[in-house]
Amino acid sequence: MATKTTTTKTTETRYDSAAEDAYWRENHGSRPYVARGMTFDEDYLPAYRYGVAVSDKHENQAFDRISTHVESGWAKAKGQSRLSWDQARPAVQDAYDRVIRVYEERLKVDKQEVQAGEARLRKEVRTEHQEVTVPVQREELVVERHAVNKVVGGDPIRAGAEEVKVQLTEEHVTAAKETVLKEEVSVGKKTVTEQKTVGADLKKEELVVEEEGTAKVRRTGDKGK
Protein backbone atom coordinates (compact mmCIF):
# COMPACT_ATOMS: atom_id res chain seq x y z
CA MET A 1 0.00 0.00 0.00
CA ALA A 2 1.63 3.20 -1.17
CA THR A 3 0.98 6.53 0.52
CA LYS A 4 0.21 9.59 -1.57
CA THR A 5 0.62 12.99 0.03
CA THR A 6 -1.22 16.06 -1.23
CA THR A 7 -1.88 19.49 0.17
CA THR A 8 -5.25 21.18 0.23
CA LYS A 9 -6.01 24.82 0.82
CA THR A 10 -8.60 25.57 3.47
CA THR A 11 -10.21 28.80 4.55
CA GLU A 12 -10.27 29.91 8.13
CA THR A 13 -13.41 31.97 8.64
CA ARG A 14 -12.63 35.01 10.79
CA TYR A 15 -16.24 35.87 11.57
CA ASP A 16 -19.55 34.36 12.63
CA SER A 17 -23.06 35.54 11.91
CA ALA A 18 -23.87 36.53 15.49
CA ALA A 19 -20.71 38.61 15.78
CA GLU A 20 -21.37 40.29 12.43
CA ASP A 21 -24.93 41.15 13.42
CA ALA A 22 -23.70 42.62 16.69
CA TYR A 23 -20.99 44.63 14.96
CA TRP A 24 -23.35 46.21 12.45
CA ARG A 25 -26.02 46.82 15.06
CA GLU A 26 -23.50 48.91 16.98
CA ASN A 27 -21.86 50.67 14.05
CA HIS A 28 -24.40 51.06 11.26
CA GLY A 29 -25.80 54.30 12.74
CA SER A 30 -22.53 56.11 12.01
CA ARG A 31 -22.51 55.11 8.36
CA PRO A 32 -23.22 57.99 5.93
CA TYR A 33 -25.49 55.89 3.77
CA VAL A 34 -28.10 55.23 6.48
CA ALA A 35 -31.39 56.66 5.25
CA ARG A 36 -33.78 58.45 7.54
CA GLY A 37 -36.78 56.40 8.53
CA MET A 38 -35.06 53.04 7.84
CA THR A 39 -34.42 50.66 10.71
CA PHE A 40 -31.53 48.34 11.32
CA ASP A 41 -33.41 45.10 11.93
CA GLU A 42 -35.95 45.42 9.15
CA ASP A 43 -34.00 47.25 6.46
CA TYR A 44 -30.23 47.20 6.89
CA LEU A 45 -29.59 43.85 8.56
CA PRO A 46 -30.65 41.91 5.43
CA ALA A 47 -28.22 44.05 3.39
CA TYR A 48 -25.32 43.36 5.73
CA ARG A 49 -26.06 39.64 5.78
CA TYR A 50 -26.34 39.64 2.00
CA GLY A 51 -22.90 41.24 1.74
CA VAL A 52 -21.37 38.52 3.90
CA ALA A 53 -23.11 35.77 1.89
CA VAL A 54 -21.89 37.27 -1.39
CA SER A 55 -18.34 37.36 -0.08
CA ASP A 56 -18.50 33.57 0.32
CA LYS A 57 -19.28 33.12 -3.37
CA HIS A 58 -17.01 35.81 -4.80
CA GLU A 59 -14.00 35.83 -2.52
CA ASN A 60 -10.94 37.84 -3.49
CA GLN A 61 -12.84 39.80 -6.14
CA ALA A 62 -13.36 43.54 -6.11
CA PHE A 63 -16.96 44.46 -5.35
CA ASP A 64 -17.25 46.72 -8.40
CA ARG A 65 -16.53 43.76 -10.68
CA ILE A 66 -19.44 41.72 -9.33
CA SER A 67 -21.88 44.49 -8.44
CA THR A 68 -24.14 43.81 -11.43
CA HIS A 69 -24.47 40.16 -10.45
CA VAL A 70 -25.00 41.08 -6.80
CA GLU A 71 -27.70 43.58 -7.75
CA SER A 72 -29.71 40.88 -9.51
CA GLY A 73 -29.86 38.85 -6.31
CA TRP A 74 -30.96 41.63 -4.01
CA ALA A 75 -34.66 41.29 -4.80
CA LYS A 76 -34.63 37.77 -3.42
CA ALA A 77 -32.24 38.42 -0.54
CA LYS A 78 -33.91 41.58 0.79
CA GLY A 79 -36.87 39.84 2.35
CA GLN A 80 -38.92 42.52 4.15
CA SER A 81 -36.31 45.25 3.68
CA ARG A 82 -37.64 48.48 2.18
CA LEU A 83 -34.26 49.42 0.70
CA SER A 84 -33.91 49.73 -3.04
CA TRP A 85 -30.71 48.40 -4.55
CA ASP A 86 -29.22 51.89 -4.74
CA GLN A 87 -29.94 52.36 -1.02
CA ALA A 88 -28.77 48.84 -0.06
CA ARG A 89 -25.63 48.74 -2.17
CA PRO A 90 -23.38 50.75 0.23
CA ALA A 91 -24.37 48.49 3.13
CA VAL A 92 -23.88 45.33 1.08
CA GLN A 93 -20.45 46.53 -0.05
CA ASP A 94 -19.57 47.56 3.49
CA ALA A 95 -20.20 44.03 4.76
CA TYR A 96 -18.54 42.50 1.70
CA ASP A 97 -15.33 44.50 2.14
CA ARG A 98 -15.21 43.80 5.88
CA VAL A 99 -14.69 40.07 5.36
CA ILE A 100 -11.07 38.94 5.12
CA ARG A 101 -10.29 35.27 4.54
CA VAL A 102 -7.12 33.68 5.79
CA TYR A 103 -5.87 30.58 3.97
CA GLU A 104 -3.60 27.77 5.00
CA GLU A 105 -2.53 24.50 3.45
CA ARG A 106 -3.31 21.26 5.20
CA LEU A 107 -1.74 17.89 4.63
CA LYS A 108 -4.01 15.31 3.03
CA VAL A 109 -2.76 11.74 2.99
CA ASP A 110 -4.23 9.08 0.71
CA LYS A 111 -3.23 5.46 0.33
CA GLN A 112 -3.17 3.41 -2.83
CA GLU A 113 -2.17 -0.18 -3.34
CA VAL A 114 0.80 -0.82 -5.63
CA GLN A 115 2.84 -3.93 -6.39
CA ALA A 116 5.90 -3.93 -4.16
CA GLY A 117 7.47 -7.01 -5.73
CA GLU A 118 6.90 -10.70 -6.14
CA ALA A 119 8.22 -13.88 -4.58
CA ARG A 120 8.74 -17.09 -6.54
CA LEU A 121 8.80 -20.57 -5.06
CA ARG A 122 10.25 -23.41 -7.08
CA LYS A 123 11.89 -26.79 -6.58
CA GLU A 124 15.37 -27.71 -7.68
CA VAL A 125 16.88 -31.20 -7.92
CA ARG A 126 20.35 -31.65 -6.44
CA THR A 127 22.47 -34.81 -6.50
CA GLU A 128 24.58 -35.60 -3.49
CA HIS A 129 26.73 -38.61 -2.61
CA GLN A 130 25.83 -40.51 0.50
CA GLU A 131 27.71 -43.33 2.20
CA VAL A 132 26.21 -45.65 4.77
CA THR A 133 28.19 -48.09 6.88
CA VAL A 134 26.38 -51.35 7.70
CA PRO A 135 27.64 -54.52 9.43
CA VAL A 136 28.01 -57.60 7.19
CA GLN A 137 28.81 -61.20 8.08
CA ARG A 138 30.92 -63.79 6.31
CA GLU A 139 32.09 -67.28 7.09
CA GLU A 140 35.73 -68.17 7.47
CA LEU A 141 37.28 -71.63 7.49
CA VAL A 142 38.64 -72.60 10.86
CA VAL A 143 41.18 -75.48 11.00
CA GLU A 144 41.88 -76.91 14.41
CA ARG A 145 44.57 -79.44 15.02
CA HIS A 146 44.76 -81.71 18.07
CA ALA A 147 47.73 -84.00 18.94
CA VAL A 148 46.51 -87.63 19.39
CA ASN A 149 49.62 -89.88 19.39
CA LYS A 150 47.53 -93.09 19.27
CA VAL A 151 48.52 -96.36 17.55
CA VAL A 152 45.97 -97.47 15.00
CA GLY A 153 45.77 -100.80 13.31
CA GLY A 154 45.80 -101.60 9.66
CA ASP A 155 47.17 -99.34 7.01
CA PRO A 156 45.05 -96.21 7.02
CA ILE A 157 47.46 -94.42 4.80
CA ARG A 158 46.25 -94.56 1.27
CA ALA A 159 47.79 -93.38 -1.89
CA GLY A 160 46.28 -90.13 -3.24
CA ALA A 161 45.14 -87.05 -1.45
CA GLU A 162 42.00 -86.91 0.61
CA GLU A 163 40.02 -83.76 0.03
CA VAL A 164 37.24 -82.15 2.05
CA LYS A 165 35.19 -79.29 0.58
CA VAL A 166 33.55 -76.74 2.86
CA GLN A 167 31.30 -74.04 1.44
CA LEU A 168 31.79 -70.58 2.92
CA THR A 169 29.16 -67.79 2.72
CA GLU A 170 29.21 -64.06 3.18
CA GLU A 171 26.76 -61.16 3.06
CA HIS A 172 26.95 -58.76 0.14
CA VAL A 173 25.63 -55.20 0.46
CA THR A 174 23.37 -53.88 -2.29
CA ALA A 175 22.07 -50.31 -2.55
CA ALA A 176 18.66 -49.37 -3.88
CA LYS A 177 16.94 -45.98 -4.04
CA GLU A 178 13.37 -45.14 -3.13
CA THR A 179 11.51 -41.81 -3.18
CA VAL A 180 9.87 -40.60 0.01
CA LEU A 181 7.90 -37.45 0.85
CA LYS A 182 10.31 -35.34 2.89
CA GLU A 183 8.15 -32.31 3.74
CA GLU A 184 5.20 -30.19 2.68
CA VAL A 185 5.39 -26.41 2.24
CA SER A 186 2.28 -24.22 2.45
CA VAL A 187 2.44 -20.88 0.65
CA GLY A 188 0.23 -17.93 1.59
CA LYS A 189 0.15 -14.17 2.18
CA LYS A 190 -0.70 -12.12 5.23
CA THR A 191 -1.20 -8.40 5.68
CA VAL A 192 0.91 -6.60 8.26
CA THR A 193 0.43 -3.00 9.41
CA GLU A 194 3.35 -0.67 9.94
CA GLN A 195 3.62 3.03 10.66
CA LYS A 196 5.03 5.37 8.00
CA THR A 197 5.61 9.08 8.42
CA VAL A 198 5.06 11.50 5.54
CA GLY A 199 5.50 15.24 5.54
CA ALA A 200 5.36 18.33 3.38
CA ASP A 201 6.04 22.05 3.69
CA LEU A 202 2.73 23.88 4.11
CA LYS A 203 2.00 27.54 3.51
CA LYS A 204 -0.19 29.51 5.89
CA GLU A 205 -1.54 33.01 5.80
CA GLU A 206 -1.67 35.03 9.00
CA LEU A 207 -3.71 38.12 9.64
CA VAL A 208 -1.53 41.10 10.61
CA VAL A 209 -3.08 44.24 12.09
CA GLU A 210 -0.90 47.35 11.97
CA GLU A 211 -1.69 50.47 13.92
CA GLU A 212 -0.32 53.88 13.03
CA GLY A 213 -0.39 57.03 15.09
CA THR A 214 -3.15 57.17 17.68
CA ALA A 215 -5.42 54.73 15.86
CA LYS A 216 -7.00 52.20 18.17
CA VAL A 217 -8.04 48.77 16.96
CA ARG A 218 -10.52 46.75 18.95
CA ARG A 219 -10.23 43.03 18.41
CA THR A 220 -13.11 40.66 18.98
CA GLY A 221 -13.34 36.95 18.43
CA ASP A 222 -9.56 36.41 17.92
CA LYS A 223 -8.63 32.76 17.62
CA GLY A 224 -5.45 31.31 18.99
CA LYS A 225 -3.00 30.03 16.47
C-alpha positions as CSV (number, residue, x, y, z in Angstrom):
1,M,0.0,0.0,0.0
2,A,1.6,3.2,-1.2
3,T,1.0,6.5,0.5
4,K,0.2,9.6,-1.6
5,T,0.6,13.0,0.0
6,T,-1.2,16.1,-1.2
7,T,-1.9,19.5,0.2
8,T,-5.3,21.2,0.2
9,K,-6.0,24.8,0.8
10,T,-8.6,25.6,3.5
11,T,-10.2,28.8,4.6
12,E,-10.3,29.9,8.1
13,T,-13.4,32.0,8.6
14,R,-12.6,35.0,10.8
15,Y,-16.2,35.9,11.6
16,D,-19.6,34.4,12.6
17,S,-23.1,35.5,11.9
18,A,-23.9,36.5,15.5
19,A,-20.7,38.6,15.8
20,E,-21.4,40.3,12.4
21,D,-24.9,41.1,13.4
22,A,-23.7,42.6,16.7
23,Y,-21.0,44.6,15.0
24,W,-23.3,46.2,12.5
25,R,-26.0,46.8,15.1
26,E,-23.5,48.9,17.0
27,N,-21.9,50.7,14.0
28,H,-24.4,51.1,11.3
29,G,-25.8,54.3,12.7
30,S,-22.5,56.1,12.0
31,R,-22.5,55.1,8.4
32,P,-23.2,58.0,5.9
33,Y,-25.5,55.9,3.8
34,V,-28.1,55.2,6.5
35,A,-31.4,56.7,5.2
36,R,-33.8,58.5,7.5
37,G,-36.8,56.4,8.5
38,M,-35.1,53.0,7.8
39,T,-34.4,50.7,10.7
40,F,-31.5,48.3,11.3
41,D,-33.4,45.1,11.9
42,E,-36.0,45.4,9.2
43,D,-34.0,47.2,6.5
44,Y,-30.2,47.2,6.9
45,L,-29.6,43.8,8.6
46,P,-30.6,41.9,5.4
47,A,-28.2,44.0,3.4
48,Y,-25.3,43.4,5.7
49,R,-26.1,39.6,5.8
50,Y,-26.3,39.6,2.0
51,G,-22.9,41.2,1.7
52,V,-21.4,38.5,3.9
53,A,-23.1,35.8,1.9
54,V,-21.9,37.3,-1.4
55,S,-18.3,37.4,-0.1
56,D,-18.5,33.6,0.3
57,K,-19.3,33.1,-3.4
58,H,-17.0,35.8,-4.8
59,E,-14.0,35.8,-2.5
60,N,-10.9,37.8,-3.5
61,Q,-12.8,39.8,-6.1
62,A,-13.4,43.5,-6.1
63,F,-17.0,44.5,-5.4
64,D,-17.3,46.7,-8.4
65,R,-16.5,43.8,-10.7
66,I,-19.4,41.7,-9.3
67,S,-21.9,44.5,-8.4
68,T,-24.1,43.8,-11.4
69,H,-24.5,40.2,-10.5
70,V,-25.0,41.1,-6.8
71,E,-27.7,43.6,-7.8
72,S,-29.7,40.9,-9.5
73,G,-29.9,38.9,-6.3
74,W,-31.0,41.6,-4.0
75,A,-34.7,41.3,-4.8
76,K,-34.6,37.8,-3.4
77,A,-32.2,38.4,-0.5
78,K,-33.9,41.6,0.8
79,G,-36.9,39.8,2.3
80,Q,-38.9,42.5,4.1
81,S,-36.3,45.2,3.7
82,R,-37.6,48.5,2.2
83,L,-34.3,49.4,0.7
84,S,-33.9,49.7,-3.0
85,W,-30.7,48.4,-4.5
86,D,-29.2,51.9,-4.7
87,Q,-29.9,52.4,-1.0
88,A,-28.8,48.8,-0.1
89,R,-25.6,48.7,-2.2
90,P,-23.4,50.8,0.2
91,A,-24.4,48.5,3.1
92,V,-23.9,45.3,1.1
93,Q,-20.5,46.5,-0.1
94,D,-19.6,47.6,3.5
95,A,-20.2,44.0,4.8
96,Y,-18.5,42.5,1.7
97,D,-15.3,44.5,2.1
98,R,-15.2,43.8,5.9
99,V,-14.7,40.1,5.4
100,I,-11.1,38.9,5.1
101,R,-10.3,35.3,4.5
102,V,-7.1,33.7,5.8
103,Y,-5.9,30.6,4.0
104,E,-3.6,27.8,5.0
105,E,-2.5,24.5,3.4
106,R,-3.3,21.3,5.2
107,L,-1.7,17.9,4.6
108,K,-4.0,15.3,3.0
109,V,-2.8,11.7,3.0
110,D,-4.2,9.1,0.7
111,K,-3.2,5.5,0.3
112,Q,-3.2,3.4,-2.8
113,E,-2.2,-0.2,-3.3
114,V,0.8,-0.8,-5.6
115,Q,2.8,-3.9,-6.4
116,A,5.9,-3.9,-4.2
117,G,7.5,-7.0,-5.7
118,E,6.9,-10.7,-6.1
119,A,8.2,-13.9,-4.6
120,R,8.7,-17.1,-6.5
121,L,8.8,-20.6,-5.1
122,R,10.3,-23.4,-7.1
123,K,11.9,-26.8,-6.6
124,E,15.4,-27.7,-7.7
125,V,16.9,-31.2,-7.9
126,R,20.3,-31.6,-6.4
127,T,22.5,-34.8,-6.5
128,E,24.6,-35.6,-3.5
129,H,26.7,-38.6,-2.6
130,Q,25.8,-40.5,0.5
131,E,27.7,-43.3,2.2
132,V,26.2,-45.6,4.8
133,T,28.2,-48.1,6.9
134,V,26.4,-51.3,7.7
135,P,27.6,-54.5,9.4
136,V,28.0,-57.6,7.2
137,Q,28.8,-61.2,8.1
138,R,30.9,-63.8,6.3
139,E,32.1,-67.3,7.1
140,E,35.7,-68.2,7.5
141,L,37.3,-71.6,7.5
142,V,38.6,-72.6,10.9
143,V,41.2,-75.5,11.0
144,E,41.9,-76.9,14.4
145,R,44.6,-79.4,15.0
146,H,44.8,-81.7,18.1
147,A,47.7,-84.0,18.9
148,V,46.5,-87.6,19.4
149,N,49.6,-89.9,19.4
150,K,47.5,-93.1,19.3
151,V,48.5,-96.4,17.6
152,V,46.0,-97.5,15.0
153,G,45.8,-100.8,13.3
154,G,45.8,-101.6,9.7
155,D,47.2,-99.3,7.0
156,P,45.0,-96.2,7.0
157,I,47.5,-94.4,4.8
158,R,46.2,-94.6,1.3
159,A,47.8,-93.4,-1.9
160,G,46.3,-90.1,-3.2
161,A,45.1,-87.1,-1.4
162,E,42.0,-86.9,0.6
163,E,40.0,-83.8,0.0
164,V,37.2,-82.1,2.1
165,K,35.2,-79.3,0.6
166,V,33.6,-76.7,2.9
167,Q,31.3,-74.0,1.4
168,L,31.8,-70.6,2.9
169,T,29.2,-67.8,2.7
170,E,29.2,-64.1,3.2
171,E,26.8,-61.2,3.1
172,H,27.0,-58.8,0.1
173,V,25.6,-55.2,0.5
174,T,23.4,-53.9,-2.3
175,A,22.1,-50.3,-2.5
176,A,18.7,-49.4,-3.9
177,K,16.9,-46.0,-4.0
178,E,13.4,-45.1,-3.1
179,T,11.5,-41.8,-3.2
180,V,9.9,-40.6,0.0
181,L,7.9,-37.5,0.9
182,K,10.3,-35.3,2.9
183,E,8.2,-32.3,3.7
184,E,5.2,-30.2,2.7
185,V,5.4,-26.4,2.2
186,S,2.3,-24.2,2.5
187,V,2.4,-20.9,0.7
188,G,0.2,-17.9,1.6
189,K,0.2,-14.2,2.2
190,K,-0.7,-12.1,5.2
191,T,-1.2,-8.4,5.7
192,V,0.9,-6.6,8.3
193,T,0.4,-3.0,9.4
194,E,3.4,-0.7,9.9
195,Q,3.6,3.0,10.7
196,K,5.0,5.4,8.0
197,T,5.6,9.1,8.4
198,V,5.1,11.5,5.5
199,G,5.5,15.2,5.5
200,A,5.4,18.3,3.4
201,D,6.0,22.0,3.7
202,L,2.7,23.9,4.1
203,K,2.0,27.5,3.5
204,K,-0.2,29.5,5.9
205,E,-1.5,33.0,5.8
206,E,-1.7,35.0,9.0
207,L,-3.7,38.1,9.6
208,V,-1.5,41.1,10.6
209,V,-3.1,44.2,12.1
210,E,-0.9,47.3,12.0
211,E,-1.7,50.5,13.9
212,E,-0.3,53.9,13.0
213,G,-0.4,57.0,15.1
214,T,-3.2,57.2,17.7
215,A,-5.4,54.7,15.9
216,K,-7.0,52.2,18.2
217,V,-8.0,48.8,17.0
218,R,-10.5,46.7,18.9
219,R,-10.2,43.0,18.4
220,T,-13.1,40.7,19.0
221,G,-13.3,36.9,18.4
222,D,-9.6,36.4,17.9
223,K,-8.6,32.8,17.6
224,G,-5.5,31.3,19.0
225,K,-3.0,30.0,16.5
